[in-house]
Structures are given as C-alpha cells and as structure tokens.
Amino acid sequence: MKVTIIGGGGRVGSNAAFAIQCGGIASEIQITDVNRDMAEGEALDLLHGASSTGGQRIYAGDYERAKDSDVFVITAGLRRKPDESRLDLINRNVSLFKGILQSIQQAGYKPCAHFFIVSNPVDILTQLAAASLDVPTQQVYGLGTMLDTARFRSLIANELGYAADQVKALILGEHGDSMVPIWSSATIGGLPMQGMDGVNPGFQNAIFQRTKTSGAEVIKRKGGAGWAVGVTIAEVVQAVALDKQFMLPVSSPQSGCYGLRDVSISVPTIMGRKGVLGHREIKLWPKEEQGLQASANSLKSILRQVG
C-alpha cells in the first residue's frame, strides 16, 4: 500500500508517518509539504530507520508522484493568529484545503483512492471533501474523535489504575467543543464501568473536562500534539490496509444513523479495505443522543458560514 501524507513536514504529519512506518502498515510512504526542505528532511530521517522497520520506500514527493497513492492523508493546516476568531481560522483552513484538493484533482488519482482528512476543522473539511471528490463517499473519512477517544480512555485508565487497553469508551460527535462522552457503553476488561469503585458523576465530569482541554494543555506544554495523534492516524490506516473491520469513531458523511444527514460527524463506524463499511447505531442514553444531535446542529451551522 502507498500512503501519501500531505503536510508531512509538520508535527502531526511526520508523527503519523513514523507511526505508520513502525507499524509496518504501508510499503511506500510519500511525504509532501509546502516546505520542500522539511519534507525531504523528514523523509530522509524516516528512511534511515527503514532497515529496522520493514524496508519501506520513503521519500519526499509532490502531487504528480502521489497520483498512484492508495491513501491520501491530509494533515496540512494553519494555526490561529492572535485575536483571530474561530470562524476566520476555519475559513482560512477551508481555503487552504480547497487548494490542496484542487492540486490533487489536477494531478489525478486512482478511482479506488481513499482520502483521510486529519486537518482541522476535520468534520467540516471531511464534508467538503466528500462533496468535491469524484470517488464513492465511503472512501472519504476524517480522524473525527479518534484522538479524543484515545485521550478519554487513557485518562480513565490512568485515574482508576487500569491498563489503558482494558478501557473501552467512546467520544462521539464533533471533534470540538460539542463532543459527547459515551458513558452508557463504557467498559473495563469487558465489564460495565458503571458501578465500579470510583466511577461517579464527579469522576465522569472531571475526566471529560480533562479530555476536552487536553489539546490546549499539550499545546501549552510542548507546542502541539504529535505522538498520540500519530498513532490514532496509524490505527485508521491499519484498519483500511489490513481490512480489519474495526469499529472506530471516525468522521464520515451521514445518511441516517441516529437520524443524522448532510453532515460529517463521528458515530460508531466499521472501517475496512473499502473505507467506511457501515455505521452502527448503538443504544445511547437520552442525554447522549441529545448531545449528538446538538453536535450535528453545531457543525451544520458552521457549514452554512464557511466561505
């Protein structure tokens, strides 16, 4: 499988490339970035380790060389300027994203190519990509709440003293302020989390607030997220490359799950070699379903305002 990472010279893109390389998921990884020197430096650094990770072909390239890619991972994005509104930042990123899509379209791509959106606002950009690209909708998806879910699980485990991979809990909805924690189906070691020692409303509120603010906390302490987002990106690519049929909270265009339509948002989604294989409408508590509806309405409001 050939994976092209657009924006691969940045922290998120390079960390994703490293995670994909270490996982042995792709045989070929192309790094593209507006900063050509950075792309070449990252590709060279990764290539130096290829003899220990499976002998992948890794190089810096461009859109023309990317047209035979199986998966395009788009991580390029802009940071907020001082005193800039969230909507202004969204519109700047939408403009950048449209330029990336145009470059991909001009160079060409395979009909079976997948487009995996990581750039923010991920739900908005996933919806725009699905409307712009001439591929089946199932081949367009975004990172959604994958990172939020990973943070959520790890924070729960750390606080309660369990191994992180024993915790199964989801964040659904928008990757943003209106995300929804799903406590109703949360488990530890296959057992319901509800009723376990230490799990009470106070604990749940504290963990969710820490999850919501984790991104800002990492930015404050080290300048931006990288490793955790890299491994969640790799998890999605692995599900596709190996046809894992994992259920993951990726963002994808909705056509009826929980009554949601005309919006890309994270719901339980089966991912495999053809991309989005289906959505699963697990039973939620009423307040969780209400939160999911509110999250979708928030995204639709933003979609109406983007330039």
N, C-alpha and C positions, 0 to 999 in steps of 0.2 A: 504494500500500500504506500502511495505517495501522499504526504501531508505537506501543504504549503502554509506557513504561518505568516500572515500579513501583519506587520508591526512587530516582527520577531526580534528587532533590535532593542525593544523596550523590556522593562522588568517582567511584565506578565507574559509576553510572547516568548522571551528567552527561557523563563522558568517552565513554561509549557513544553517547549522544545526539549528541555533537559528531562522532564518527567516522561515524555513520550519516548525519548531515546532510552532511558534507563528501564522502561517497561518493555522494551523490545516490541513495541506495538507496530511501528512503521519501518519499512525497509529503506525509505527515502524521505528525507526531511529538507525542505527548501525554506530558507529564511529570506524574507523580503522586508525592506523598511525604507522609508523616505531618506533616512541617514544610511547611505550605502556603506560607509566605513564601519558603522556599528553593526550592520547586518553581516558584513564579511568577518568582523572580529568575533561575533558570537558564533557564526558557523564554523570558523576555524577552531575556536576553543572547544566546541562540541565534537568536531571531527577528531581532535586529538585524543578524545576518550573513546572513540568508536571501536577500537580494538578490544575494549573491555566490556562493551555493551551490546555486541552482536554484529559489528561490522557495517552499520548503517551508512548509506551515502548521504552526506550532509554538506550543503553548500548554500551560498548566498545567490539569489537569482532575481528574476523580475516576472512581470505578468505574462510575457510571451513564453517564458520557460515553465510557467505554472499551469499552462492550459491542459496538461495531461494529468493534473492532480486528481486524486480521489476525494480528498477532503481539503477545503479551504478553511483555515481557522483565522478569523479576523479579530485581531486584538488591538488594532491601532485606535487611538483616541486622544482627545485633548483634555487638559486639566482646567479647572475653573480659575479664572482670573480674579484678582482682588475686586470685591464689590460687584462681581458679575452675578446676575440672577441665575437660578437653576434652569429656567426656560431658555435664557440666552445661551448657556452652555449646551443645552440639549440641541438647540438649532445649529450651533457651530459643529457639534459632532455629527448631526444629521447631514450637514453639508459635506463634511469630510467623508462620511460613509457613502454617500451617493457618488462621490468622485471615485472611491475605491470600486464600487460595483460597476461603474461605467468603464473603468480600466480593465476589469475582469472580462466584461462583456465584449469590449473591443478586441482583446487578445483571443478570446474564445475559451470554452471549457467543455468538458465531456457531458453528455446528457445525463450520465449517472453520477455526476459530481455532487458532493454534499457541501453545504455552506453552514458552518458552525460559527455563530456570532458570539463573541465574548465582549466586544466593546460596549460601553455604556452610552445611553440608556438601553440595556440589552433587549428588553421586551419591545420597545419602540422600534429599534433597528431590525429585530427579527421580523416584525410585522412588515416593515418596509421592504426587506429583502425578499420575503415570500411574494410580495406583490410585484416586485421588479424583475425577478429572475425567471427564466424560461426552463424551469425544472419542476417536477412534482413537489407539492407542498411538503410532503414528508421528508424531503431532502434538505429542508431549511429548518434550523433549530438554533436556540440560543442557550447559553450557560444557565440562564434563569436563576433559580435559587439553589443551585448545586453548592456554591461556596457557603451560602447562608446555612444550608442544611449540614454541611461538614462542620462548620463552626458550632452550630447548635448541639450536634451530637457530642463533639469533643468537649465542650464546656459542661454539658450534663455529666459526662463520664468523669471528668476531672473533679467536679464538685462532689459527686457521690462516691468516688473511689472505685470505679469500674474501668475495665479496658474499653477504650473508645470504640473498638469494632464490635462490642457487645450491645451498643446502644443503637436502636433503630427509631428515628424520629424525623419528621419532615417539617420543612418550611415551604409553604406554597404561596402562590400569588405573585405579586410584583417583586422584582429584585430592587427593593427600595423601601420607602417609609411605610407603605401599606402591606408589607409582607405579613403572612399569617402563620403562627406556630400551630402545629397539629399535635396536640397532646392526647387526643382521643385514641389514637392508634399506637402511641409510643410504647416501646418495649425495651427491656434489658435482658439479654440472654433468652429471648423468646417469651418472657413473662411480661404481663402488663405492668407498665410503670406506675400507673395509678395505685395508690395504697402502699407503695414501698416506703420504707423509712426515709424521711427527709423530703419526700415529694409532696409538697403542699402548695397552695396558691402563692405564698410568698416566694418560695423557691422558683416556681414557674415564672413569675413576673421578673425576678432578678435575672434568671438565665436568659430570658427572651430579650430583656433590655441590654444585657451584655452582648448578646448576639447581634442586635441591631446596631450597636455602636462599635462593634469590633473593627470594622473597616476604618473608621475615624481614629480608633486607638492605634492601629498598626501604622497608619499614615503619620500620626503624631510621633511615634517612637522610632520608626525606621524609614519613613518617607513613602511607603506604599506596600500593598500586599504583593506577594510573589509566589512563595513556595506552596501555600495551601491552594491558591487558585490554580497553580500549575498542575497539581495532582488531580484536582477535580476536572480540569480540562482533559487530562490524560484518561481519566475514568470514562468520560463520554466517548472519546476516540476509540478506546479499547472495546467498549460495548458495540460500536459500529464495526470496527475492523475484525473482531472475532465473533460477530453475530451472537453476542452474549444474551440478548433479550432481557437485559436488566430493566428494572423499574426505577426510573430516575426522575427527579424534579426539574427537568429541562423546560425551557420556554419554547412553545411552538404554537402556530396558529390554531385557534379553537373553532370547532364546528358543532358544538352541542354539549360537550362534557360540562356537567354542573349548570347547563343552560347558557354557557358562555359562547359567544360568537364574535367574529370581527375583531379579535384581539389576540395577541400572542402573550401567553402567561404560563406560569408553572403549575401544572397539575401532575398527578402520577402518570408517567409516560413510559411505555415499553420501547426500548431502543435496541436496534439490531442493524444488520448489514444494509438494509434498505432505508435506514433512518428511523423516523417515527413510525412504529408499527401499530400504535394504538394508544388510547388513553383509558385509564381505569378510574371509575367514579366510586372510590371507597366511601363508606358512610362516614360523615363528619358530624360533630356536634353542631347544633343550630348556630351557635355564635361563630364557629369556624367557617361554616358555609356563608354566613352573612359577611364575614370578613373577606372571603374570597370574592364575593360579588362586589363589595366596596373597592377592593383592589383592582378588579377589572374596570370598574367605572372610572377610577382614578387614571388608569392608563388610557382609556378612551378619551378622556378629557385632554390629556397631553397630546394624543394623536391629532386631535382637532386643531391644536395650536402650533404644531411644528411646521416650519417653512419648507 
